Amino acid sequence: MALVQTVVPNTEIIDRFLDAVWQEAGLRANTLSAYRNDLTQFSKWLSKRQLYLLKASRSDVLAYLAASVKRGISAKSSARRLSTLRRFYRYLLRETLIDVDPTSEIASPVTGRPLPISLSEDAVTRLLEAPNAGTALGLRDRAMIEVLYATGLRVSELVGLALSELDYRSAGLVRVTGKGGRERIVPLGEEALDWLRRYLSDSRP
């Protein structure tokens, strides 16, 4: 059980962590600065919700990452923020300041997998336009291909998605549960969103 029974100020916890990683790994000043910035941003987000770093849950971390993507940060930046939070919470767990690491089952955001080099631009266009969007089945297939192309999801991940995991009305995000039950937040992109909305409005009962 964690030894800390009272709420410790977020700034103090961040300072303890930075001192520890500097002594252990001899990190450069710019790396420490990036860690501080990432943790401060998360701390401010939590504070607005009357939450604390030591009390953050897995749902809090996922909600923060989703909010970051909604504000327009890149998948690379989102992955870096999660990496910082992982190292931070592993430190807290090691120091018995928390009982559970809220980042342990969260997968890193992905930027999408590149298409094979042998697939030309014309071939991509033909693939996207192959389904007959004038039919319900064709519209479904076009929406699926657009989502696959935009997100880099595995086919198994796509077919396993529940409608509740898609935020297609506002943020344009999808929450994906991958291997090992890990969740990640993936932006859909405007083109995929347009086709997805069209399919859901025109072809579903």
Backbone as a printed PyTorch tensor [residue, N CA C, xyz], in Angstrom:
tensor([[[  0.8520,  -1.1940,   0.0000],
         [  0.0000,   0.0000,   0.0000],
         [  0.8810,   1.2360,   0.0000]],

        [[  0.4710,   2.2970,  -0.7170],
         [  1.2710,   3.5130,  -0.7870],
         [  1.4180,   4.1240,   0.5970]],

        [[  2.5950,   4.6850,   0.8560],
         [  2.8820,   5.2570,   2.1660],
         [  2.2870,   6.6410,   2.3330]],

        [[  2.0690,   7.3670,   1.2220],
         [  1.5760,   8.7380,   1.3110],
         [  0.0780,   8.7200,   1.5820]],

        [[ -0.3380,   9.3100,   2.6790],
         [ -1.7440,   9.3230,   3.0440],
         [ -2.3700,  10.6970,   2.8170]],

        [[ -1.5930,  11.7220,   2.6140],
         [ -2.1110,  13.0620,   2.3740],
         [ -1.7320,  13.5010,   0.9800]],

        [[ -2.4480,  14.5060,   0.4720],
         [ -2.1930,  15.0080,  -0.8700],
         [ -0.9280,  15.8500,  -0.8720]],

        [[  0.0240,  15.4770,  -1.6870],
         [  1.2740,  16.2190,  -1.8270],
         [  1.1250,  17.1590,  -3.0150]],

        [[  1.5690,  18.4240,  -2.8850],
         [  1.4420,  19.3630,  -4.0020],
         [  2.0660,  18.8040,  -5.2760]],

        [[  1.3970,  19.0430,  -6.4000],
         [  1.8910,  18.5220,  -7.6710],
         [  3.3000,  18.9970,  -7.9910]],

        [[  3.5810,  20.2770,  -7.7180],
         [  4.9060,  20.8140,  -8.0430],
         [  6.0000,  20.1090,  -7.2520]],

        [[  5.7120,  19.7620,  -6.0140],
         [  6.7070,  19.0720,  -5.1820],
         [  6.9850,  17.6750,  -5.7210]],

        [[  5.9340,  16.9700,  -6.1410],
         [  6.0950,  15.6250,  -6.6940],
         [  6.9020,  15.6730,  -7.9860]],

        [[  6.6260,  16.6650,  -8.8250],
         [  7.3690,  16.8060, -10.0860],
         [  8.8400,  17.0630,  -9.8050]],

        [[  9.1230,  17.9460,  -8.8490],
         [ 10.5180,  18.2520,  -8.5060],
         [ 11.2450,  17.0100,  -7.9850]],

        [[ 10.5880,  16.2260,  -7.1700],
         [ 11.2010,  14.9990,  -6.6490],
         [ 11.5640,  14.0550,  -7.7940]],

        [[ 10.6300,  13.8960,  -8.7220],
         [ 10.8580,  13.0120,  -9.8640],
         [ 12.0270,  13.4990, -10.7060]],

        [[ 12.0630,  14.7830, -11.0230],
         [ 13.1300,  15.3220, -11.8650],
         [ 14.4890,  15.1920, -11.1890]],

        [[ 14.5350,  15.4250,  -9.8930],
         [ 15.7950,  15.2430,  -9.1560],
         [ 16.2510,  13.7870,  -9.2350]],

        [[ 15.3000,  12.8700,  -9.0990],
         [ 15.6370,  11.4450,  -9.1070],
         [ 16.1630,  11.0000, -10.4620]],

        [[ 15.4730,  11.3740, -11.5500],
         [ 15.9180,  10.9160, -12.8750],
         [ 17.2190,  11.6000, -13.2800]],

        [[ 17.4370,  12.8230, -12.8020],
         [ 18.7020,  13.5030, -13.1140],
         [ 19.8620,  12.7780, -12.4300]],

        [[ 19.6770,  12.3830, -11.1730],
         [ 20.7280,  11.6800, -10.4430],
         [ 20.9580,  10.2750, -10.9960]],

        [[ 19.8820,   9.6120, -11.4120],
         [ 19.9950,   8.2290, -11.8830],
         [ 20.5340,   8.1340, -13.3010]],

        [[ 20.0440,   8.9910, -14.1750],
         [ 20.3580,   8.8580, -15.6000],
         [ 21.2100,   9.9900, -16.1530]],

        [[ 21.4250,  11.0330, -15.3720],
         [ 22.2260,  12.1490, -15.8600],
         [ 21.6550,  12.7780, -17.1190]],

        [[ 20.3460,  12.9660, -17.1440],
         [ 19.6860,  13.4870, -18.3400],
         [ 20.1000,  14.9200, -18.6280]],

        [[ 20.0500,  15.2800, -19.8960],
         [ 20.3970,  16.6320, -20.3060],
         [ 19.3240,  17.6200, -19.8600]],

        [[ 19.7330,  18.8840, -19.8150],
         [ 18.8250,  19.9280, -19.3450],
         [ 17.5760,  20.0320, -20.2120]],

        [[ 17.7410,  19.8710, -21.5400],
         [ 16.5640,  20.0000, -22.4110],
         [ 15.5830,  18.8430, -22.2140]],

        [[ 16.1070,  17.6530, -21.8860],
         [ 15.2280,  16.5140, -21.6070],
         [ 14.4630,  16.7310, -20.3100]],

        [[ 15.1620,  17.2100, -19.2890],
         [ 14.5030,  17.5100, -18.0170],
         [ 13.4570,  18.5980, -18.1940]],

        [[ 13.7780,  19.5840, -19.0260],
         [ 12.8280,  20.6660, -19.2920],
         [ 11.5790,  20.1380, -19.9870]],

        [[ 11.7660,  19.2050, -20.9270],
         [ 10.6240,  18.6070, -21.6290],
         [  9.7710,  17.7970, -20.6550]],

        [[ 10.4270,  17.0530, -19.7520],
         [  9.6920,  16.2980, -18.7360],
         [  8.8620,  17.2410, -17.8650]],

        [[  9.5060,  18.3240, -17.4220],
         [  8.8090,  19.2740, -16.5550],
         [  7.6010,  19.8750, -17.2690]],

        [[  7.7920,  20.2370, -18.5240],
         [  6.6990,  20.8370, -19.2830],
         [  5.5350,  19.8570, -19.4460]],

        [[  5.8540,  18.6070, -19.8070],
         [  4.8030,  17.6020, -19.9820],
         [  4.0340,  17.3710, -18.6840]],

        [[  4.7650,  17.2470, -17.5900],
         [  4.1230,  16.9760, -16.3050],
         [  3.3480,  18.1850, -15.7940]],

        [[  3.8720,  19.3750, -16.0510],
         [  3.1690,  20.5890, -15.6390],
         [  1.8570,  20.7390, -16.3940]],

        [[  1.8870,  20.4410, -17.7030],
         [  0.6580,  20.5130, -18.4940],
         [ -0.3910,  19.5370, -17.9710]],

        [[  0.0370,  18.3250, -17.6590],
         [ -0.8870,  17.3260, -17.1210],
         [ -1.3930,  17.7490, -15.7490]],

        [[ -0.4960,  18.2890, -14.9290],
         [ -0.8650,  18.7480, -13.5980],
         [ -1.9210,  19.8510, -13.6650]],

        [[ -1.7410,  20.7940, -14.5910],
         [ -2.7140,  21.8870, -14.7420],
         [ -4.0670,  21.3520, -15.1930]],

        [[ -4.0210,  20.3810, -16.1110],
         [ -5.2700,  19.7790, -16.5970],
         [ -6.0050,  19.0960, -15.4440]],

        [[ -5.2540,  18.3860, -14.6050],
         [ -5.8560,  17.7200, -13.4550],
         [ -6.4150,  18.7320, -12.4570]],

        [[ -5.6500,  19.7920, -12.1990],
         [ -6.0550,  20.7830, -11.2020],
         [ -7.3840,  21.4360, -11.5560]],

        [[ -7.6070,  21.6580, -12.8470],
         [ -8.8770,  22.2530, -13.2840],
         [-10.0580,  21.3460, -12.9610]],

        [[ -9.7670,  20.0760, -12.7530],
         [-10.8060,  19.0970, -12.4260],
         [-10.7150,  18.6580, -10.9680]],

        [[ -9.9620,  19.4350, -10.1900],
         [ -9.7760,  19.1650,  -8.7620],
         [ -9.2090,  17.7650,  -8.5230]],

        [[ -8.2390,  17.4060,  -9.3720],
         [ -7.5480,  16.1280,  -9.2630],
         [ -6.0670,  16.3680,  -9.0030]],

        [[ -5.3620,  15.3120,  -8.5700],
         [ -3.9480,  15.4190,  -8.2390],
         [ -3.1510,  14.3250,  -8.9380]],

        [[ -1.8760,  14.5820,  -9.1290],
         [ -1.0080,  13.6170,  -9.8000],
         [ -1.0060,  12.2660,  -9.1010]],

        [[ -0.9960,  12.2880,  -7.7770],
         [ -0.9490,  11.0340,  -7.0270],
         [ -2.2740,  10.2750,  -7.0630]],

        [[ -3.3310,  10.9630,  -7.4480],
         [ -4.6580,  10.3430,  -7.4460],
         [ -5.1800,  10.0620,  -8.8500]],

        [[ -4.4000,  10.3790,  -9.8770],
         [ -4.8680,  10.2170, -11.2580],
         [ -5.1100,   8.7490, -11.5930]],

        [[ -6.1720,   8.4900, -12.3280],
         [ -6.5240,   7.1320, -12.7350],
         [ -6.1960,   6.9160, -14.2090]],

        [[ -6.3360,   5.6810, -14.6420],
         [ -6.1460,   5.3570, -16.0550],
         [ -7.1110,   6.1580, -16.9270]],

        [[ -8.3430,   6.3010, -16.4760],
         [ -9.3380,   7.0730, -17.2250],
         [ -8.9340,   8.5360, -17.3340]],

        [[ -8.3180,   9.0740, -16.2820],
         [ -7.8540,  10.4610, -16.3180],
         [ -6.7670,  10.6410, -17.3700]],

        [[ -5.8260,   9.7030, -17.4190],
         [ -4.7370,   9.7890, -18.3960],
         [ -5.2880,   9.7010, -19.8130]],

        [[ -6.2060,   8.7700, -20.0510],
         [ -6.8040,   8.6250, -21.3790],
         [ -7.5760,   9.8790, -21.7740]],

        [[ -8.3160,  10.4430, -20.8230],
         [ -9.0830,  11.6570, -21.1110],
         [ -8.1530,  12.8220, -21.4360]],

        [[ -7.0330,  12.9060, -20.7260],
         [ -6.0600,  13.9710, -20.9930],
         [ -5.4550,  13.8240, -22.3820]],

        [[ -5.0700,  12.6110, -22.7530],
         [ -4.4920,  12.3810, -24.0780],
         [ -5.5090,  12.6840, -25.1740]],

        [[ -6.7640,  12.3080, -24.9400],
         [ -7.8140,  12.5940, -25.9210],
         [ -8.0160,  14.0980, -26.0650]],

        [[ -7.9920,  14.8170, -24.9420],
         [ -8.1480,  16.2700, -24.9850],
         [ -6.9780,  16.9180, -25.7210]],

        [[ -5.7810,  16.3620, -25.5450],
         [ -4.6030,  16.8960, -26.2310],
         [ -4.7310,  16.7310, -27.7400]],

        [[ -5.1830,  15.5490, -28.1630],
         [ -5.3740,  15.3030, -29.5970],
         [ -6.4370,  16.2340, -30.1500]],

        [[ -7.4970,  16.4540, -29.3830],
         [ -8.5780,  17.3350, -29.8190],
         [ -8.0760,  18.7600, -30.0150]],

        [[ -7.0850,  19.1610, -29.2060],
         [ -6.5130,  20.5080, -29.3550],
         [ -5.5590,  20.5950, -30.5330]],

        [[ -5.2690,  19.4510, -31.1620],
         [ -4.4790,  19.4830, -32.3860],
         [ -3.0270,  19.0900, -32.2580]],

        [[ -2.5950,  18.5290, -31.1150],
         [ -1.1970,  18.1120, -31.0310],
         [ -0.9990,  16.8520, -31.8670]],

        [[  0.2050,  16.6540, -32.3380],
         [  0.4990,  15.5200, -33.2160],
         [  0.5400,  14.2140, -32.4270]],

        [[  0.4170,  13.1070, -33.1650],
         [  0.5200,  11.7900, -32.5280],
         [  1.8960,  11.6130, -31.8910]],

        [[  2.9230,  12.1810, -32.5160],
         [  4.2800,  12.0810, -31.9790],
         [  4.3780,  12.7830, -30.6300]],

        [[  3.7920,  13.9800, -30.5370],
         [  3.8200,  14.7230, -29.2740],
         [  2.9940,  14.0160, -28.2090]],

        [[  1.8680,  13.4480, -28.6270],
         [  1.0300,  12.7070, -27.6890],
         [  1.7660,  11.4870, -27.1480]],

        [[  2.5070,  10.8130, -28.0320],
         [  3.2930,   9.6480, -27.6060],
         [  4.3840,  10.0580, -26.6300]],

        [[  5.0070,  11.2240, -26.8690],
         [  6.0480,  11.6960, -25.9570],
         [  5.4600,  12.0130, -24.5850]],

        [[  4.2920,  12.6440, -24.5650],
         [  3.6540,  12.9540, -23.2900],
         [  3.3440,  11.6800, -22.5100]],

        [[  2.8430,  10.6760, -23.2160],
         [  2.5530,   9.4100, -22.5460],
         [  3.8290,   8.7660, -22.0290]],

        [[  4.9150,   8.8560, -22.7910],
         [  6.1970,   8.3010, -22.3580],
         [  6.6660,   8.9710, -21.0670]],

        [[  6.5010,  10.2980, -20.9960],
         [  6.8610,  11.0300, -19.7810],
         [  6.0220,  10.5600, -18.6020]],

        [[  4.7240,  10.4480, -18.8200],
         [  3.8320,  10.0190, -17.7440],
         [  4.1530,   8.6010, -17.2890]],

        [[  4.5220,   7.7360, -18.2270],
         [  4.8980,   6.3620, -17.8580],
         [  6.0990,   6.3700, -16.9120]],

        [[  7.1250,   7.1120, -17.3010],
         [  8.3390,   7.1400, -16.4760],
         [  8.0440,   7.7510, -15.1120]],

        [[  7.2280,   8.7840, -15.1080],
         [  6.8620,   9.4610, -13.8690],
         [  6.1160,   8.5160, -12.9280]],

        [[  5.1160,   7.8180, -13.4450],
         [  4.3060,   6.9530, -12.5800],
         [  5.0360,   5.6740, -12.1810]],

        [[  5.9690,   5.2330, -12.9990],
         [  6.7990,   4.0980, -12.5850],
         [  7.6890,   4.5030, -11.4110]],

        [[  8.1670,   5.7330, -11.4500],
         [  8.9590,   6.2560, -10.3330],
         [  8.1040,   6.3100,  -9.0670]],

        [[  6.8880,   6.8460,  -9.1810],
         [  6.0060,   6.9460,  -8.0220],
         [  5.6720,   5.5730,  -7.4560]],

        [[  5.4770,   4.6020,  -8.3400],
         [  5.1720,   3.2430,  -7.8950],
         [  6.3660,   2.6350,  -7.1700]],

        [[  7.5500,   2.8580,  -7.7220],
         [  8.7740,   2.3340,  -7.1150],
         [  9.0070,   2.9390,  -5.7350]],

        [[  8.6500,   4.2080,  -5.5960],
         [  8.8440,   4.9040,  -4.3230],
         [  7.6730,   4.6920,  -3.3650]],

        [[  6.7480,   3.8070,  -3.7400],
         [  5.5430,   3.5000,  -2.9600],
         [  4.7010,   4.7430,  -2.6710]],

        [[  4.7230,   5.6740,  -3.5950],
         [  3.8910,   6.8660,  -3.4630],
         [  2.4940,   6.6300,  -4.0410]],

        [[  2.3650,   5.6000,  -4.8680],
         [  1.0690,   5.1840,  -5.3990],
         [  0.9910,   3.6610,  -5.3430]],

        [[ -0.2070,   3.1360,  -5.4500],
         [ -0.4070,   1.6820,  -5.4290],
         [ -0.4780,   1.0870,  -6.8310]],

        [[ -0.9900,   1.8660,  -7.7850],
         [ -1.2140,   1.3730,  -9.1460],
         [ -0.7070,   2.3980, -10.1480]],

        [[ -0.0050,   1.9190, -11.1740],
         [  0.4600,   2.7830, -12.2600],
         [ -0.6870,   2.9850, -13.2510]],

        [[ -1.2340,   4.2030, -13.3720],
         [ -2.3780,   4.4250, -14.2630],
         [ -2.0350,   4.3480, -15.7430]],

        [[ -0.7480,   4.2920, -16.0760],
         [ -0.3480,   4.2380, -17.4890],
         [ -0.0010,   2.8310, -17.9550]],

        [[ -0.0640,   1.8530, -17.0580],
         [  0.4950,   0.5310, -17.3670],
         [ -0.2020,  -0.1840, -18.5160]],

        [[ -1.4720,   0.1040, -18.7470],
         [ -2.2050,  -0.6030, -19.8010],
         [ -2.6410,   0.3290, -20.9290]],

        [[ -1.9180,   1.4260, -21.0910],
         [ -2.2350,   2.3750, -22.1610],
         [ -1.1650,   2.2650, -23.2360]],

        [[ -1.5800,   1.9930, -24.4550],
         [ -0.6380,   1.8730, -25.5750],
         [ -0.3190,   3.2480, -26.1380]],

        [[  0.8530,   3.3800, -26.7230],
         [  1.2690,   4.6460, -27.3210],
         [  0.4260,   4.9610, -28.5470]],

        [[  0.1150,   6.2410, -28.7740],
         [ -0.5920,   6.6290, -29.9960],
         [  0.2440,   6.2760, -31.2150]],

        [[ -0.4160,   5.9740, -32.3170],
         [  0.2980,   5.6630, -33.5550],
         [ -0.0260,   6.7130, -34.6000]],

        [[  0.8930,   6.9060, -35.5280],
         [  0.6960,   7.9020, -36.5770],
         [  0.1350,   7.2850, -37.8390]],

        [[ -0.0790,   5.9730, -37.8320],
         [ -0.5740,   5.3010, -39.0340],
         [  0.5590,   4.5980, -39.7420]],

        [[  0.2720,   3.4700, -40.3130],
         [  1.3030,   2.7000, -41.0070],
         [  1.3830,   3.1300, -42.4550]],

        [[  2.5760,   3.3000, -42.9980],
         [  2.6900,   3.6920, -44.4000],
         [  2.2370,   2.5780, -45.3230]],

        [[  1.6930,   2.9720, -46.4630],
         [  1.3210,   1.9820, -47.4660],
         [  2.5680,   1.3690, -48.0690]],

        [[  2.4930,   0.1460, -48.5790],
         [  3.6570,  -0.4680, -49.2220],
         [  4.1850,   0.4090, -50.3470]],

        [[  5.5180,   0.4150, -50.5110],
         [  6.1310,   1.2470, -51.5370],
         [  5.6150,   0.8850, -52.9220]],

        [[  5.3020,  -0.3990, -53.1360],
         [  4.8620,  -0.8410, -54.4570],
         [  3.4640,  -0.3400, -54.8160]],

        [[  2.7300,   0.2020, -53.8420],
         [  1.3830,   0.6920, -54.1000],
         [  1.4700,   2.1430, -54.5460]],

        [[  1.1870,   2.3920, -55.8020],
         [  1.3180,   3.7370, -56.3610],
         [  0.1420,   4.6090, -55.9380]],

        [[  0.2690,   5.9050, -56.2160],
         [ -0.8160,   6.8350, -55.9000],
         [ -2.0850,   6.4650, -56.6660]],

        [[ -1.9110,   6.0680, -57.9280],
         [ -3.0730,   5.6560, -58.7230],
         [ -3.7360,   4.4200, -58.1280]],

        [[ -2.9010,   3.4930, -57.6400],
         [ -3.4440,   2.2720, -57.0420],
         [ -4.2300,   2.5900, -55.7760]],

        [[ -3.7240,   3.5370, -54.9860],
         [ -4.4380,   3.9540, -53.7800],
         [ -5.7870,   4.5500, -54.1560]],

        [[ -5.7750,   5.4050, -55.1770],
         [ -7.0220,   6.0270, -55.6330],
         [ -8.0270,   4.9810, -56.0860]],

        [[ -7.5510,   3.9980, -56.8530],
         [ -8.4480,   2.9420, -57.3300],
         [ -9.0130,   2.1310, -56.1680]],

        [[ -8.1610,   1.8870, -55.1650],
         [ -8.6100,   1.1340, -53.9940],
         [ -9.7150,   1.8850, -53.2590]],

        [[ -9.5050,   3.1840, -53.0710],
         [-10.4830,   3.9820, -52.3410],
         [-11.7930,   4.1240, -53.1040]],

        [[-11.6900,   4.1670, -54.4280],
         [-12.8850,   4.3940, -55.2420],
         [-13.5580,   3.1010, -55.6970]],

        [[-12.9830,   1.9580, -55.3620],
         [-13.5320,   0.6780, -55.8100],
         [-14.9470,   0.4120, -55.2960]],

        [[-15.2420,   0.6560, -54.0140],
         [-16.6020,   0.3890, -53.5440],
         [-17.6140,   1.3050, -54.2300]],

        [[-18.7800,   0.7750, -54.5220],
         [-19.8660,   1.5590, -55.1090],
         [-20.5900,   2.2980, -53.9910]],

        [[-20.2510,   3.5780, -53.8190],
         [-20.8190,   4.3540, -52.7190],
         [-22.2990,   4.6430, -52.9050]],

        [[-22.8560,   4.2090, -54.0390],
         [-24.2830,   4.3900, -54.2570],
         [-25.1290,   3.3320, -53.5740]],

        [[-24.4770,   2.3190, -53.0150],
         [-25.1900,   1.2680, -52.2800],
         [-24.7810,   1.3010, -50.8150]],

        [[-25.6370,   0.7520, -49.9730],
         [-25.3410,   0.7350, -48.5400],
         [-24.0680,  -0.0500, -48.2550]],

        [[-23.9130,  -1.2050, -48.9190],
         [-22.7310,  -2.0340, -48.7080],
         [-21.4700,  -1.3290, -49.2050]],

        [[-21.5690,  -0.7010, -50.3690],
         [-20.4200,   0.0170, -50.9120],
         [-20.0330,   1.2070, -50.0610]],

        [[-21.0310,   1.9010, -49.5180],
         [-20.7650,   3.0440, -48.6510],
         [-20.0780,   2.5940, -47.3740]],

        [[-20.5010,   1.4500, -46.8540],
         [-19.8430,   0.8940, -45.6640],
         [-18.3830,   0.5570, -45.9580]],

        [[-18.1560,  -0.1060, -47.1030],
         [-16.7930,  -0.5010, -47.4610],
         [-15.9050,   0.7120, -47.6720]],

        [[-16.4310,   1.7550, -48.3090],
         [-15.6340,   2.9640, -48.5340],
         [-15.2640,   3.6140, -47.2070]],

        [[-16.2200,   3.6750, -46.2880],
         [-15.9390,   4.2560, -44.9730],
         [-14.8690,   3.4490, -44.2430]],

        [[-14.9390,   2.1150, -44.3340],
         [-13.9540,   1.2630, -43.6720],
         [-12.5590,   1.4630, -44.2610]],

        [[-12.4780,   1.5380, -45.5920],
         [-11.1770,   1.7270, -46.2380],
         [-10.5850,   3.0780, -45.8670]],

        [[-11.4290,   4.1140, -45.8320],
         [-10.9510,   5.4520, -45.4710],
         [-10.4150,   5.4750, -44.0410]],

        [[-11.1160,   4.8080, -43.1380],
         [-10.6760,   4.7660, -41.7390],
         [ -9.3680,   3.9920, -41.6110]],

        [[ -9.2610,   2.8740, -42.3030],
         [ -8.0170,   2.1000, -42.2860],
         [ -6.8560,   2.9270, -42.8100]],

        [[ -7.0740,   3.6140, -43.9140],
         [ -6.0230,   4.4100, -44.5480],
         [ -5.5930,   5.5760, -43.6580]],

        [[ -6.5750,   6.2080, -42.9830],
         [ -6.2820,   7.3980, -42.1800],
         [ -5.6350,   7.0750, -40.8420]],

        [[ -5.9530,   5.9240, -40.2770],
         [ -5.5340,   5.6390, -38.9030],
         [ -4.4470,   4.5920, -38.7590]],

        [[ -4.2960,   3.7160, -39.7630],
         [ -3.3340,   2.6370, -39.6200],
         [ -3.8020,   1.5290, -38.7020]],

        [[ -5.1100,   1.4550, -38.4390],
         [ -5.6290,   0.3760, -37.6010],
         [ -5.4440,  -0.9750, -38.2760]],

        [[ -5.3580,  -2.0080, -37.4540],
         [ -5.4260,  -3.3600, -37.9850],
         [ -6.8780,  -3.6440, -38.3770]],

        [[ -7.0670,  -4.5210, -39.3550],
         [ -8.4250,  -4.8760, -39.7630],
         [ -9.1960,  -5.4450, -38.5770]],

        [[ -8.5250,  -6.2650, -37.7650],
         [ -9.1880,  -6.8570, -36.5980],
         [ -9.6270,  -5.7800, -35.6080]],

        [[ -8.8370,  -4.7000, -35.4970],
         [ -9.2090,  -3.5980, -34.6150],
         [-10.4090,  -2.8450, -35.1750]],

        [[-10.4090,  -2.6620, -36.4900],
         [-11.5040,  -1.9260, -37.1240],
         [-12.8340,  -2.6530, -36.9660]],

        [[-12.8500,  -3.9390, -37.2890],
         [-14.1190,  -4.6760, -37.2280],
         [-14.5840,  -4.8770, -35.7870]],

        [[-13.6700,  -4.7290, -34.8310],
         [-14.0440,  -4.8900, -33.4340],
         [-14.4830,  -3.6040, -32.7620]],

        [[-14.4800,  -2.4830, -33.5050],
         [-14.8560,  -1.1980, -32.9240],
         [-16.3430,  -1.1480, -32.6080]],

        [[-16.6580,  -0.5770, -31.4580],
         [-18.0510,  -0.2850, -31.1150],
         [-18.3250,   1.1760, -31.4530]],

        [[-19.5610,   1.4860, -31.7850],
         [-19.9140,   2.8560, -32.1430],
         [-19.5950,   3.8270, -31.0110]],

        [[-19.6890,   3.3400, -29.7750],
         [-19.4080,   4.1890, -28.6140],
         [-17.9390,   4.5890, -28.5290]],

        [[-17.0640,   3.8860, -29.2610],
         [-15.6350,   4.2060, -29.2430],
         [-15.2600,   5.2400, -30.2970]],

        [[-16.2410,   5.6690, -31.0890],
         [-16.0000,   6.6630, -32.1330],
         [-16.5780,   8.0060, -31.7200]],

        [[-15.7350,   9.0380, -31.6940],
         [-16.2180,  10.4000, -31.4780],
         [-16.1730,  11.1000, -32.8300]],

        [[-17.1640,  10.8180, -33.6650],
         [-17.1560,  11.3290, -35.0320],
         [-17.9440,  12.6310, -35.1780]],

        [[-18.6460,  13.0440, -34.1270],
         [-19.4570,  14.2520, -34.2350],
         [-18.6630,  15.5200, -33.9580]],

        [[-17.6700,  15.4440, -33.0700],
         [-16.9540,  16.6640, -32.6960],
         [-15.4420,  16.5160, -32.8020]],

        [[-14.8600,  15.6940, -31.9360],
         [-13.3930,  15.6350, -31.8610],
         [-12.7640,  14.8830, -33.0210]],

        [[-13.4880,  13.9250, -33.5980],
         [-12.9070,  13.1380, -34.6800],
         [-11.8530,  12.1710, -34.1900]],

        [[-12.1530,  11.4760, -33.0920],
         [-11.1970,  10.5530, -32.4820],
         [-11.8150,   9.1660, -32.3710]],

        [[-10.9540,   8.1740, -32.2980],
         [-11.4170,   6.8120, -32.0600],
         [-10.5620,   6.2110, -30.9540]],

        [[-11.2230,   5.5450, -30.0120],
         [-10.5200,   4.8750, -28.9170],
         [-10.3930,   3.4020, -29.2850]],

        [[ -9.1590,   2.9410, -29.4210],
         [ -8.8950,   1.5900, -29.9170],
         [ -8.3150,   0.7270, -28.8040]],

        [[ -8.8650,  -0.4600, -28.6380],
         [ -8.3060,  -1.4380, -27.7120],
         [ -7.5050,  -2.4460, -28.5160]],

        [[ -6.1940,  -2.4420, -28.3250],
         [ -5.3110,  -3.2970, -29.1050],
         [ -4.9010,  -4.5460, -28.3580]],

        [[ -3.7310,  -5.0720, -28.7420],
         [ -3.2300,  -6.2950, -28.1220],
         [ -2.9840,  -6.0810, -26.6360]],

        [[ -3.3040,  -7.0910, -25.8470],
         [ -3.0850,  -7.0120, -24.4130],
         [ -4.0640,  -6.1110, -23.6980]],

        [[ -5.1310,  -5.6870, -24.3950],
         [ -6.1300,  -4.8320, -23.7750],
         [ -5.7130,  -3.3880, -23.6310]],

        [[ -4.6320,  -2.9960, -24.2960],
         [ -4.1610,  -1.6140, -24.1980],
         [ -4.9940,  -0.6900, -25.0780]],

        [[ -5.2800,   0.4920, -24.5600],
         [ -6.0650,   1.4640, -25.3070],
         [ -5.1820,   2.5810, -25.8400]],

        [[ -5.5620,   3.1180, -26.9990],
         [ -4.8890,   4.2920, -27.5400],
         [ -5.9220,   5.1680, -28.2360]],

        [[ -5.6130,   6.4530, -28.3400],
         [ -6.4920,   7.4190, -28.9820],
         [ -5.9190,   7.7560, -30.3470]],

        [[ -6.7340,   7.6380, -31.4040],
         [ -6.2650,   7.8540, -32.7720],
         [ -7.1540,   8.8900, -33.4530]],

        [[ -6.5660,   9.9430, -34.0490],
         [ -7.3680,  10.9040, -34.8160],
         [ -7.7990,  10.2970, -36.1440]],

        [[ -9.0130,  10.6070, -36.5890],
         [ -9.5510,  10.0040, -37.8020],
         [ -9.1720,  10.7470, -39.0830]],

        [[ -9.0980,  12.0630, -39.0360],
         [ -8.8430,  12.8140, -40.2640],
         [-10.1560,  13.1860, -40.9360]],

        [[-10.1650,  14.3260, -41.6410],
         [-11.3990,  14.8670, -42.1900],
         [-12.0420,  13.9650, -43.2370]],

        [[-11.2310,  13.4020, -44.1420],
         [-11.7990,  12.5820, -45.2140],
         [-12.4870,  11.3430, -44.6490]],

        [[-11.8070,  10.6740, -43.7340],
         [-12.4050,   9.4900, -43.1120],
         [-13.6590,   9.8630, -42.3250]],

        [[-13.6030,  11.0070, -41.6390],
         [-14.7650,  11.4640, -40.8800],
         [-15.9660,  11.7010, -41.7870]],

        [[-15.7210,  12.3500, -42.9310],
         [-16.8120,  12.6390, -43.8650],
         [-17.5020,  11.3650, -44.3240]],

        [[-16.7100,  10.3560, -44.7000],
         [-17.2890,   9.0950, -45.1770],
         [-17.9640,   8.3270, -44.0480]],

        [[-17.3890,   8.3900, -42.8640],
         [-17.9830,   7.6990, -41.7220],
         [-19.3340,   8.3120, -41.3690]],

        [[-19.3910,   9.6440, -41.3420],
         [-20.6620,  10.3130, -41.0470],
         [-21.7070,  10.0090, -42.1140]],

        [[-21.2650,   9.9890, -43.3620],
         [-22.1880,   9.6960, -44.4570],
         [-22.7510,   8.2830, -44.3290]],

        [[-21.8770,   7.3400, -44.0190],
         [-22.3350,   5.9550, -43.8530],
         [-23.3170,   5.8360, -42.6970]],

        [[-22.9860,   6.4560, -41.5610],
         [-23.8330,   6.3360, -40.3800],
         [-25.1760,   7.0270, -40.5630]],

        [[-25.2050,   8.1100, -41.3420],
         [-26.4610,   8.8410, -41.5330],
         [-27.3180,   8.2760, -42.6590]],

        [[-26.6710,   7.7210, -43.6960],
         [-27.4210,   7.2960, -44.8870],
         [-27.6970,   5.8030, -44.9630]],

        [[-26.8580,   4.9940, -44.3260],
         [-26.9560,   3.5500, -44.5570],
         [-27.3410,   2.7340, -43.3420]],

        [[-27.2340,   3.3270, -42.1620],
         [-27.6120,   2.5700, -40.9630],
         [-29.0560,   2.8750, -40.5960]],

        [[-29.7810,   1.8820, -40.0980],
         [-31.1900,   2.0960, -39.7290],
         [-31.3130,   3.0290, -38.5340]]])
